[in-house]
């Protein structure tokens, strides 16, 4: 070994020690990086997805990285495009300063404080069909495709309404297993399409992600999304029953996965993404392609119809404005107006702050409603004041008080009352 090489090695070792890491510690870290997270490893069979990618997917919701991962899903997953086509629809604008305040838990805050307090990646406010405020943060911009998480459910629900209007679905009161006979062995037999739309299927699928003792939802997350060794909707085939159909509201992503499979089945050889392309995205005049993350590789995976759609901020706003205009946008009636009305009509007694329609959340005892996604994704619509607010966020995953969500709703309601003059 040459004298020069020995000198370089010693210098490198001194730099590691000075930085607080010994050579053995560096070796241990490198080894750990090559090991699959033990919680992931013990659930399901082994996966061909690279270990590094599985570990990244496992941590994608963490507060330290989600400001980035929530707008980088195409680097973590196989995807399927929802293509735009034709002229881009107009979104007029009259920019205004947000010169109002809002109250939350007894204190008053400014919109500037709101941006930081609620972990905002992007925010857009529309009044009377015009953009009055648009802001991108954390190195995002107009071309950034953001993960919608469970806002995807609301879009999937719209596709069911379009399919009904086209006669591809006979009636919402049809047994969903008449269209999906592979689900007959499980508890979806005897459940109507309407009951699935309203999250009142009664199937035994608690939306709980306690990974130390994983139930069906937590296992499904690991095997379908992290490892890609199962399809997310597969869990519906032999699921058990917890409640009589139609009796109990219980929010669960498996219901929307079943709706996604329904759309795929009735699209005559197409996919959920292709049906959404021709029935919603192209007619909307979207300015950018959207995409779904898939629960497996090409030829095997399906679109994650319950929480996997990604789009740019303004195209989410176009969806909100279309809803505000009773399904009409870009010179076309894209979604039947009666379906929009039914989607945002609460199915329950409005005893809680929020209720549920056909895959849309309703603000009880008001005409306002919202698509809502995990960790702070919102398309908020208030027909009373012609207001649409889109907020794309990176809430920390552990917010048991749901403070950021409640504060966001308080801001939306204040923005709705604001006259933007």
C-alpha positions as CSV (number, residue, x, y, z in Angstrom):
1,X,0.0,0.0,0.0
2,X,1.5,3.3,-1.0
3,X,2.3,6.0,1.5
4,X,-0.2,8.4,-0.2
5,X,-3.1,5.9,0.0
6,X,-2.4,5.2,3.7
7,X,-2.4,9.0,4.3
8,X,-5.8,9.3,2.6
9,X,-7.3,6.4,4.5
10,X,-6.2,7.9,7.8
11,X,-7.6,11.3,6.9
12,X,-10.9,9.7,6.0
13,X,-11.0,7.9,9.3
14,X,-10.3,11.2,11.2
15,X,-13.1,12.9,9.3
16,X,-15.6,10.2,10.3
17,X,-14.6,10.4,13.9
18,X,-14.8,14.2,13.9
19,X,-18.3,13.9,12.5
20,X,-19.4,11.7,15.3
21,X,-19.5,8.4,13.3
22,X,-16.9,5.7,13.6
23,X,-16.1,3.4,10.7
24,X,-18.0,0.6,12.4
25,X,-21.0,2.9,12.8
26,X,-20.9,3.8,9.2
27,X,-20.8,0.1,8.3
28,X,-23.7,-0.7,10.6
29,X,-25.8,2.1,9.0
30,X,-25.0,0.8,5.5
31,X,-26.0,-2.7,6.6
32,X,-29.3,-1.5,8.1
33,X,-30.2,0.4,4.9
34,X,-30.0,-3.0,3.1
35,X,-32.4,-4.7,5.5
36,X,-36.1,-4.6,5.1
37,X,-38.0,-3.0,7.9
38,X,-38.9,-5.8,10.3
39,X,-42.6,-4.8,10.6
40,X,-42.9,-5.1,6.8
41,X,-40.8,-8.3,6.6
42,X,-43.1,-10.3,8.9
43,X,-46.3,-9.5,7.0
44,X,-47.1,-11.5,3.8
45,X,-44.7,-13.2,1.5
46,X,-41.4,-11.7,0.2
47,X,-41.5,-9.2,-2.5
48,X,-39.4,-8.5,-5.7
49,X,-39.7,-4.7,-5.0
50,X,-36.2,-3.5,-4.1
51,X,-35.7,-3.3,-0.4
52,X,-34.8,0.4,-0.5
53,X,-38.1,1.2,-2.3
54,X,-40.1,-0.9,0.2
55,X,-38.5,1.0,3.1
56,X,-39.2,4.3,1.4
57,X,-42.8,3.4,0.9
58,X,-43.1,2.3,4.5
59,X,-41.8,5.7,5.7
60,X,-43.5,7.9,3.0
61,X,-46.0,9.3,5.5
62,X,-43.5,10.3,8.1
63,X,-43.3,14.0,9.1
64,X,-39.6,14.2,8.2
65,X,-40.2,13.4,4.5
66,X,-43.8,13.7,3.6
67,X,-43.5,17.3,2.3
68,X,-41.4,15.7,-0.5
69,X,-42.9,12.2,-0.8
70,X,-46.5,13.5,-1.2
71,X,-45.4,15.1,-4.5
72,X,-43.0,12.4,-5.6
73,X,-45.2,9.3,-5.8
74,X,-44.1,8.5,-9.4
75,X,-40.6,7.8,-8.0
76,X,-41.9,5.3,-5.4
77,X,-44.6,3.4,-7.4
78,X,-45.5,2.0,-10.7
79,X,-48.1,4.4,-12.1
80,X,-50.9,4.6,-14.7
81,X,-51.5,7.8,-16.5
82,X,-54.8,9.7,-16.7
83,X,-54.1,11.8,-19.8
84,X,-55.2,15.3,-20.6
85,X,-56.1,16.1,-24.2
86,X,-57.3,19.1,-26.2
87,X,-57.5,22.8,-25.2
88,X,-56.9,23.6,-21.6
89,X,-60.0,25.0,-19.9
90,X,-59.9,28.6,-18.7
91,X,-59.4,29.5,-15.1
92,X,-59.8,33.3,-15.0
93,X,-58.0,35.0,-12.1
94,X,-58.1,38.2,-10.1
95,X,-55.4,38.0,-7.6
96,X,-56.2,39.4,-4.1
97,X,-54.4,39.5,-0.8
98,X,-56.0,37.3,1.8
99,X,-57.0,40.2,4.0
100,X,-59.1,38.3,6.5
101,X,-58.5,36.4,9.7
102,X,-59.9,33.2,11.2
103,X,-60.6,32.0,14.7
104,X,-59.5,28.6,16.0
105,X,-59.7,27.4,19.6
106,X,-60.3,30.8,21.0
107,X,-57.5,32.6,19.1
108,X,-57.4,34.6,15.9
109,X,-54.8,34.0,13.1
110,X,-53.9,35.4,9.8
111,X,-53.8,33.4,6.5
112,X,-50.0,33.7,6.6
113,X,-49.9,32.0,10.0
114,X,-52.3,29.3,8.6
115,X,-49.9,28.3,5.9
116,X,-47.2,27.3,8.4
117,X,-49.5,26.1,11.2
118,X,-51.2,23.6,9.0
119,X,-48.2,22.3,7.0
120,X,-49.2,23.7,3.6
121,X,-47.6,22.5,0.4
122,X,-50.0,24.4,-1.9
123,X,-53.1,26.5,-1.5
124,X,-55.6,27.9,-4.0
125,X,-58.7,29.9,-3.4
126,X,-61.4,30.5,-6.1
127,X,-64.3,33.0,-5.8
128,X,-67.1,33.3,-8.3
129,X,-65.2,31.1,-10.8
130,X,-61.9,33.0,-10.6
131,X,-58.6,32.2,-8.9
132,X,-58.0,34.9,-6.3
133,X,-55.1,33.3,-4.5
134,X,-52.5,30.7,-5.4
135,X,-49.4,29.7,-3.5
136,X,-46.8,27.0,-3.8
137,X,-44.4,26.1,-1.0
138,X,-41.5,23.7,-0.2
139,X,-40.0,23.9,-3.7
140,X,-43.3,22.9,-5.4
141,X,-44.9,24.7,-8.3
142,X,-47.7,24.7,-10.9
143,X,-46.3,21.6,-12.6
144,X,-46.0,19.6,-9.3
145,X,-48.3,16.5,-9.2
146,X,-49.6,16.1,-5.6
147,X,-50.9,13.0,-4.0
148,X,-54.6,13.3,-3.4
149,X,-54.8,10.4,-1.0
150,X,-58.5,9.8,-0.1
151,X,-59.7,12.7,-2.3
152,X,-59.4,10.0,-4.8
153,X,-62.5,8.4,-3.3
154,X,-64.6,11.4,-4.3
155,X,-63.3,11.2,-7.9
156,X,-64.1,7.4,-8.1
157,X,-67.6,8.2,-6.8
158,X,-68.1,10.6,-9.7
159,X,-67.1,7.9,-12.2
160,X,-69.8,5.7,-10.7
161,X,-72.4,8.4,-11.4
162,X,-71.2,8.8,-15.0
163,X,-71.4,5.0,-15.5
164,X,-74.9,5.0,-14.1
165,X,-76.0,7.8,-16.6
166,X,-74.5,5.8,-19.4
167,X,-76.6,2.7,-18.5
168,X,-73.5,0.7,-17.6
169,X,-75.0,0.3,-14.1
170,X,-78.7,-0.6,-14.0
171,X,-79.5,0.7,-10.6
172,X,-77.7,1.8,-7.4
173,X,-79.9,-0.7,-5.6
174,X,-78.4,-3.6,-7.5
175,X,-76.4,-6.1,-5.6
176,X,-72.8,-5.2,-6.3
177,X,-71.8,-8.8,-6.6
178,X,-74.1,-9.1,-9.7
179,X,-71.4,-7.1,-11.4
180,X,-68.5,-8.6,-9.4
181,X,-69.4,-12.3,-8.9
182,X,-65.9,-13.1,-7.5
183,X,-67.0,-11.2,-4.4
184,X,-70.0,-13.5,-3.8
185,X,-68.2,-15.8,-1.3
186,X,-67.7,-12.8,1.1
187,X,-69.8,-10.3,2.9
188,X,-70.3,-8.0,-0.1
189,X,-73.0,-10.5,-1.3
190,X,-76.3,-8.7,-0.7
191,X,-74.8,-5.2,-0.5
192,X,-76.1,-2.6,-2.9
193,X,-73.9,-0.3,-4.9
194,X,-75.6,2.6,-3.0
195,X,-74.5,1.1,0.3
196,X,-70.9,0.8,-0.8
197,X,-71.0,4.5,-2.0
198,X,-72.2,5.6,1.4
199,X,-69.6,3.5,3.3
200,X,-72.5,1.4,4.8
201,X,-71.5,-1.9,3.3
202,X,-71.3,-3.5,6.8
203,X,-68.2,-5.5,5.9
204,X,-65.6,-6.1,8.6
205,X,-62.8,-3.8,7.7
206,X,-61.7,-1.4,10.4
207,X,-59.7,1.5,8.9
208,X,-57.0,1.0,11.6
209,X,-53.3,1.1,11.0
210,X,-51.9,-0.3,14.2
211,X,-48.9,-2.1,12.7
212,X,-47.7,-3.7,15.9
213,X,-50.8,-5.9,15.7
214,X,-51.9,-5.5,12.1
215,X,-55.6,-6.1,11.3
216,X,-56.9,-6.5,7.8
217,X,-56.4,-2.8,6.8
218,X,-52.9,-2.7,8.1
219,X,-52.0,-6.0,6.5
220,X,-53.5,-4.8,3.2
221,X,-51.4,-1.6,3.3
222,X,-48.2,-3.6,3.7
223,X,-48.9,-6.4,1.3
224,X,-50.5,-4.3,-1.5
225,X,-48.9,-0.9,-1.3
226,X,-45.5,-1.5,0.3
227,X,-44.7,-5.0,-1.0
228,X,-47.0,-5.2,-4.1
229,X,-47.5,-8.9,-3.4
230,X,-51.4,-8.7,-3.4
231,X,-53.9,-6.5,-5.1
232,X,-55.7,-4.1,-2.6
233,X,-59.2,-5.2,-3.6
234,X,-58.4,-8.9,-3.1
235,X,-59.3,-8.6,0.6
236,X,-62.9,-8.0,-0.5
237,X,-63.3,-11.5,-1.9
238,X,-63.8,-13.4,1.3
239,X,-64.3,-10.6,3.8
240,X,-66.6,-11.1,6.8
241,X,-69.6,-9.1,7.9
242,X,-69.6,-6.8,10.9
243,X,-73.0,-5.1,10.5
244,X,-76.2,-5.5,8.4
245,X,-75.8,-3.7,5.1
246,X,-77.0,-0.1,5.2
247,X,-77.2,0.2,8.9
248,X,-73.8,1.6,10.1
249,X,-71.5,4.2,8.6
250,X,-67.9,3.0,8.8
251,X,-65.3,4.7,6.7
252,X,-63.2,2.1,4.9
253,X,-61.0,2.3,1.8
254,X,-61.9,-1.3,0.8
255,X,-65.4,0.0,-0.2
256,X,-63.9,2.4,-2.7
257,X,-61.5,-0.3,-3.9
258,X,-64.6,-2.3,-4.8
259,X,-66.1,0.7,-6.6
260,X,-62.9,1.0,-8.6
261,X,-63.1,-2.7,-9.6
262,X,-66.7,-2.1,-10.6
263,X,-65.7,0.8,-12.9
264,X,-63.0,-1.5,-14.4
265,X,-65.4,-4.3,-15.0
266,X,-68.2,-2.2,-16.7
267,X,-65.7,-0.3,-18.9
268,X,-65.7,-3.1,-21.4
269,X,-62.1,-4.1,-21.3
270,X,-60.7,-0.7,-20.2
271,X,-59.2,0.4,-16.9
272,X,-60.2,2.8,-14.2
273,X,-57.6,5.2,-15.5
274,X,-58.8,5.0,-19.1
275,X,-62.4,5.5,-18.1
276,X,-61.4,8.5,-16.0
277,X,-59.4,9.9,-18.9
278,X,-62.3,9.9,-21.4
279,X,-65.1,10.6,-19.0
280,X,-63.6,13.2,-16.6
281,X,-60.1,14.4,-17.3
282,X,-60.3,15.2,-21.0
283,X,-63.8,16.8,-20.8
284,X,-62.6,18.8,-17.8
285,X,-59.9,20.4,-20.0
286,X,-57.2,19.5,-17.5
287,X,-53.9,21.3,-17.9
288,X,-51.7,18.3,-17.0
289,X,-51.9,14.6,-16.9
290,X,-52.8,12.9,-13.6
291,X,-51.8,9.5,-12.6
292,X,-52.7,6.6,-10.2
293,X,-50.2,4.7,-8.2
294,X,-50.6,1.0,-8.8
295,X,-50.6,-1.9,-6.3
296,X,-48.3,-4.0,-8.5
297,X,-46.2,-4.1,-11.6
298,X,-47.6,-3.5,-15.2
299,X,-49.9,-6.3,-16.2
300,X,-50.7,-7.3,-12.7
301,X,-51.3,-4.1,-10.6
302,X,-54.5,-2.2,-10.3
303,X,-55.1,1.5,-9.7
304,X,-55.3,2.4,-6.0
305,X,-58.8,3.7,-6.5
306,X,-59.3,4.5,-2.8
307,X,-56.4,6.9,-2.3
308,X,-53.9,6.9,-5.2
309,X,-54.6,9.7,-7.6
310,X,-52.1,12.5,-8.2
311,X,-52.7,15.8,-10.1
312,X,-51.6,19.4,-10.2
313,X,-53.2,22.0,-7.9
314,X,-55.2,23.8,-10.6
315,X,-56.7,20.5,-11.9
316,X,-58.0,19.6,-8.5
317,X,-59.5,23.2,-8.5
318,X,-61.2,22.4,-11.8
319,X,-62.9,19.4,-10.1
320,X,-64.1,21.6,-7.3
321,X,-65.4,24.3,-9.7
322,X,-67.2,21.6,-11.7
323,X,-68.9,20.4,-8.6
324,X,-69.9,23.9,-7.6
325,X,-71.4,24.2,-11.1
326,X,-73.5,21.1,-10.6
327,X,-71.3,18.9,-12.8
328,X,-71.0,21.5,-15.6
329,X,-67.6,22.8,-16.7
330,X,-65.6,23.6,-19.9
331,X,-68.9,24.0,-21.8
332,X,-70.0,20.5,-21.0
333,X,-72.2,18.6,-18.5
334,X,-69.5,16.3,-17.4
335,X,-71.2,14.7,-14.4
336,X,-75.0,14.6,-14.2
337,X,-76.3,17.4,-12.0
338,X,-78.6,15.1,-10.0
339,X,-75.5,12.9,-9.2
340,X,-73.7,15.9,-7.9
341,X,-76.6,16.7,-5.7
342,X,-76.9,13.1,-4.4
343,X,-73.2,12.9,-3.8
344,X,-73.1,15.8,-1.4
345,X,-76.4,15.0,0.4
346,X,-75.6,13.5,3.9
347,X,-76.7,10.0,4.3
348,X,-76.8,10.3,8.1
349,X,-78.6,12.5,10.6
350,X,-75.9,15.2,10.7
351,X,-75.3,14.7,14.4
352,X,-71.5,14.9,13.9
353,X,-69.5,17.9,12.5
354,X,-69.2,16.1,9.3
355,X,-71.3,13.4,7.5
356,X,-70.9,11.5,4.3
357,X,-72.7,11.3,0.9
358,X,-71.5,9.3,-2.1
359,X,-67.8,9.4,-1.3
360,X,-67.9,13.1,-0.4
361,X,-67.8,14.6,3.1
362,X,-70.5,17.0,4.0
363,X,-70.3,19.8,6.6
364,X,-73.3,19.1,8.8
365,X,-76.2,21.6,8.6
366,X,-74.5,23.6,5.9
367,X,-74.4,23.3,2.1
368,X,-70.6,23.0,2.1
369,X,-68.8,19.8,1.4
370,X,-65.3,18.5,0.7
371,X,-63.1,15.8,-0.7
372,X,-60.7,15.0,2.0
373,X,-57.4,13.0,1.9
374,X,-55.0,11.7,4.4
375,X,-52.8,14.2,6.2
376,X,-54.4,17.3,4.9
377,X,-55.6,17.1,1.3
378,X,-58.8,19.1,0.6
379,X,-61.1,20.2,-2.1
380,X,-63.6,22.4,-0.2
381,X,-66.7,23.7,-1.9
382,X,-69.3,26.1,-0.6
383,X,-72.2,26.7,-3.0
384,X,-73.6,29.5,-0.8
385,X,-70.7,31.8,-1.5
386,X,-69.3,30.4,-4.8
387,X,-66.1,29.4,-3.1
388,X,-63.6,26.6,-3.8
389,X,-60.5,26.1,-1.8
390,X,-57.9,23.4,-2.6
391,X,-55.3,22.8,0.1
392,X,-52.5,20.2,-0.3
393,X,-50.6,19.5,2.9
394,X,-48.0,17.4,4.8
395,X,-49.7,17.0,8.2
396,X,-47.7,14.9,10.6
397,X,-49.1,11.3,10.8
398,X,-49.7,11.3,14.5
399,X,-52.3,14.0,15.2
400,X,-54.8,12.3,17.5
401,X,-56.6,15.6,18.2
402,X,-56.9,16.2,14.4
403,X,-56.0,19.8,15.2
404,X,-54.6,20.6,11.8
405,X,-57.7,19.3,10.1
406,X,-60.1,21.2,12.3
407,X,-58.0,24.4,11.9
408,X,-58.1,23.9,8.1
409,X,-61.9,23.7,8.2
410,X,-62.0,26.9,10.3
411,X,-59.9,28.6,7.7
412,X,-62.1,27.4,4.8
413,X,-65.2,28.7,6.5
414,X,-63.6,32.1,7.0
415,X,-62.3,32.1,3.4
416,X,-65.9,31.3,2.3
417,X,-67.3,34.3,4.1
418,X,-64.5,36.6,2.8
419,X,-65.7,38.9,-0.1
420,X,-62.3,39.1,-1.9
421,X,-62.6,42.8,-2.8
